Amino acid sequence: MMKPFVLVPIFLLLFTSLSTAQTLTEDQLQVRVKEVAKTLRCAVCQSESVWESNAELALQMKEIVRERLIQGESPDEIRAYFVSRYGDFILLKPRALGLNLLLWIGPFLLLAVGGVFLFRTLRKWVAETSPASPEDLSPIDEKSRRRIEQEIRALEPDK
Amino acid sequence: MKEMAENKSPSAGVRGWQIALLVGIFGLIILFYKGLWGNPSFIPPVIVGTAAPEITAPDLYQPREVTLSQFRGKVVVLNFWASWCLECKLEHQNLLAIQKRFGENPNFVMLGVNYQDKEDLARQYLQEHGNNFEHVRDLKGRISIDYGVYGVPETFVIDQNGVIRHKQIGPIVGETYTFLVEGLIEPLLNGTATTS
């Protein structure tokens, strides 16, 4: 049989280790609540996240996030719950689905369309401005030819 | 003549292209128009058409729990309200009228859900404005968040199968009242409602 004075420190040790473990998980929990709540939109104060807002609804939503985390739900599962009740609206970063998808890929799509358009136009311009074959050029008359030679000679006085 | 024939086919191709581009741009304009001039605070009621979440909540007056499942097989009108809510006062007499009209029907239940409120203030409000149906308290916003409520008043109409058929945001007044009573609750109770 253990004597009481041996039991007391063991009990104390057990108690302190339990309490520190609890505060640790409490901090971790808080971090995770923040992680999820920052991605949710406060439905009352629509430009704020649930984490930032002090509206009662936001506080209650934070409490629900917390409870569901304790129950072992993943952040995605918790977000899915709120989406099933409030719709995509509740997400501060909307999912790339449906019309949202168009907004996500739209700019790139437009860039691609613009690129193809530019490519085609440029090619057309190049084709139009490419030098014509020598036969197409009308022969220069003798008088002009002599005039050009004279001008070139005038530019090179050394020769 | 030969040149014209050659020019015709590529220009027709460009025209097809241009039409596609025009349609695309037009679509975008519509999208932007909706985005810019639509109501940004309107939240589409995604919950309509789904099974009504279960409710387990304390009665406002009696020490007992009220559950939604106990009303299964009945048409349930669920009204979220608060004593501090001004628009709730606008619809209150209409709520009493709905209960007066359908309350005798054994297949009809109206349940008030007191939202973000104090118990005594809620009772005081009902005493002041009249009351003829049951109310529960929404502890920690569990019921309202489960129903996607983001303000009051909001009213849900649940059919005999426990499916949410309608969500009314804002007070039940004027045309809304007529629609709810004659266009929704009555057909549901008579079994003549069109499935939507």
Interface residues (C-beta under 8 A of the other chain):
Chain A: A43 V44 Q46 E56 L57 Q60 M61 E63 I64 V83 S84 R85 Y86 G87 F89 L99 L102 L103 G106 V113 F117
Chain B: L21 G24 L28 L31 P40 S41 I43 P44 P45 V46 I47 T50 Q116 K140 G141 R142 S144 I145 D146 Y147 G148 Y150 G151
